[in-house]
Amino acid sequence: MTSAWMRTGLAGVTAVAALLGGTVLAHAEAAKPPAVSTVILSLSPRTVRWATIYKVPDPADHDPYYHLEMIEKERHTPPWQFKRLAAYLVVTAEALDRSRLRRKAKTYFYKDIEFRLADKAWREQSPGQREAVVCRTAIVECIKSASE
């Protein structure tokens, strides 16, 4: 009797696990953050600055630029203590490459609502207005000149 119950019980558990696993997996996929990457821009014992890249060049959309935000965070502070230096920045591949440090640092992913709103506004501008704000030097230089 025990072996028959174990076979039935295990089959039932397996079926329930398969059903729940599918549900959990589908739910996890729906909550997955957008595909983003980070680039370290500066790193000191005290702070780390990085760019979170949300959109890469897309020839099909006639968009040759990277679209990103820039974050600064004091190291060894809680993840929710950070400064968004630029909610939206459009850069060339060359500017991104000039800005990139080849070092590693801990970064975080923050909600991108500011980025999405700014991206929508940028795309609604005329092509000339969009080109005028593209960063072509280095990201930190572009942030400095924009704040002056």
C-alpha positions as CSV (number, residue, x, y, z in Angstrom):
1,M,0.0,0.0,0.0
2,T,2.8,2.4,0.8
3,S,4.4,2.0,-2.6
4,A,1.1,2.6,-4.5
5,W,0.4,5.7,-2.4
6,M,4.0,7.0,-3.0
7,R,3.7,6.5,-6.7
8,T,0.3,8.3,-6.8
9,G,1.5,10.9,-4.4
10,L,4.7,11.6,-6.2
11,A,2.8,11.8,-9.6
12,G,0.4,14.3,-8.0
13,V,3.2,16.3,-6.5
14,T,5.1,16.2,-9.9
15,A,2.0,17.4,-11.7
16,V,1.3,20.2,-9.2
17,A,5.0,21.2,-9.3
18,A,4.9,21.3,-13.1
19,L,1.8,23.5,-13.0
20,L,3.1,25.8,-10.4
21,G,6.5,26.0,-12.0
22,G,4.9,27.1,-15.3
23,T,2.9,29.7,-13.5
24,V,5.8,31.0,-11.5
25,L,8.1,31.0,-14.6
26,A,5.5,33.0,-16.6
27,H,5.1,35.5,-13.7
28,A,8.9,35.9,-13.4
29,E,9.2,36.6,-17.1
30,A,6.5,39.3,-17.0
31,A,8.3,41.1,-14.1
32,K,11.7,40.9,-15.7
33,P,13.4,44.4,-16.0
34,P,14.2,45.7,-19.5
35,A,17.4,44.5,-21.1
36,V,20.0,47.1,-20.0
37,S,23.7,47.3,-19.6
38,T,26.0,49.4,-17.5
39,V,29.2,51.2,-18.2
40,I,31.5,52.4,-15.4
41,L,32.4,56.1,-16.1
42,S,34.4,56.9,-13.0
43,L,35.5,55.1,-9.9
44,S,37.1,56.3,-6.7
45,P,37.3,54.9,-3.2
46,R,34.4,57.2,-2.3
47,T,32.1,57.2,-5.4
48,V,31.1,55.3,-8.5
49,R,29.5,56.8,-11.6
50,W,27.9,54.7,-14.2
51,A,25.7,54.9,-17.3
52,T,22.7,52.6,-17.6
53,I,22.2,52.0,-21.3
54,Y,18.6,51.5,-22.2
55,K,18.7,51.7,-26.0
56,V,21.5,50.8,-28.4
57,P,21.9,51.9,-32.0
58,D,19.0,50.7,-34.1
59,P,19.5,51.0,-37.9
60,A,15.9,49.9,-38.6
61,D,14.7,52.9,-36.6
62,H,17.4,55.2,-38.1
63,D,18.8,55.8,-34.7
64,P,22.7,55.5,-34.6
65,Y,22.9,56.5,-30.9
66,Y,23.1,55.0,-27.4
67,H,20.4,56.3,-25.0
68,L,21.3,56.2,-21.3
69,E,21.0,57.7,-17.9
70,M,23.9,58.6,-15.6
71,I,24.0,57.7,-11.9
72,E,26.4,58.6,-9.1
73,K,26.4,56.8,-5.8
74,E,28.6,57.0,-2.8
75,R,30.2,53.6,-2.2
76,H,29.2,51.7,1.0
77,T,25.8,53.5,1.3
78,P,22.4,51.9,0.9
79,P,21.2,51.2,-2.7
80,W,18.4,53.8,-2.4
81,Q,20.9,56.6,-1.7
82,F,22.0,57.8,-5.2
83,K,22.1,60.8,-7.4
84,R,20.7,60.8,-11.0
85,L,23.2,63.1,-12.8
86,A,21.3,62.8,-16.1
87,A,17.9,61.2,-16.5
88,Y,18.4,61.1,-20.3
89,L,21.5,61.4,-22.5
90,V,22.0,60.5,-26.1
91,V,25.6,59.7,-27.1
92,T,27.6,58.5,-30.0
93,A,29.4,55.2,-29.9
94,E,32.7,57.1,-29.9
95,A,31.6,59.2,-26.9
96,L,30.6,56.1,-25.0
97,D,33.9,54.4,-25.8
98,R,35.9,57.5,-24.6
99,S,33.9,57.5,-21.4
100,R,34.2,53.8,-20.5
101,L,36.4,52.6,-17.7
102,R,37.5,49.0,-18.1
103,R,37.1,48.5,-14.3
104,K,34.4,46.7,-12.4
105,A,32.1,48.1,-9.7
106,K,28.8,47.3,-8.1
107,T,25.9,49.1,-9.8
108,Y,22.2,49.1,-9.3
109,F,19.1,49.2,-11.6
110,Y,16.7,52.0,-10.8
111,K,13.2,52.6,-12.1
112,D,13.4,54.2,-15.5
113,I,10.3,56.3,-15.6
114,E,12.3,59.6,-16.0
115,F,14.2,58.0,-18.8
116,R,11.1,56.9,-20.6
117,L,9.4,60.3,-20.4
118,A,12.6,62.1,-21.6
119,D,13.0,59.6,-24.4
120,K,9.5,60.2,-25.6
121,A,10.1,64.0,-25.5
122,W,13.4,63.6,-27.4
123,R,11.7,61.5,-30.2
124,E,9.0,64.1,-30.6
125,Q,11.5,66.8,-31.4
126,S,12.6,67.7,-35.0
127,P,15.6,65.9,-36.3
128,G,17.7,69.0,-36.0
129,Q,16.8,69.5,-32.4
130,R,17.6,65.9,-31.6
131,E,21.0,66.2,-33.3
132,A,21.8,69.3,-31.4
133,V,21.8,67.5,-28.0
134,V,23.8,64.4,-28.9
135,C,26.9,64.0,-26.8
136,R,29.9,63.6,-29.1
137,T,32.8,64.1,-26.8
138,A,32.7,62.2,-23.4
139,I,29.7,61.7,-21.1
140,V,31.2,63.5,-18.1
141,E,32.1,66.5,-20.3
142,C,28.6,66.6,-21.8
143,I,27.1,66.6,-18.3
144,K,29.4,69.4,-17.2
145,S,28.7,71.6,-20.2
146,A,24.9,71.0,-19.9
147,S,24.9,72.1,-16.2
148,E,26.8,75.4,-17.0
